[in-house]
């Protein structure tokens, strides 16, 4: 599996809408620019 994280603050909590813009919950960066797809480690259970 994979999940999105913020490339600026490594937050994996996703995004929220603030004043009409989707932003990172951790740092407030614009989510369209900040999100990166991160592969999960295979050995984590």
Protein Blocks (a to p, Z undefined) as FASTA:
>chain_A
ZZdddfklopanbpadeehiacdfklopafklmpccddddfkbZZ
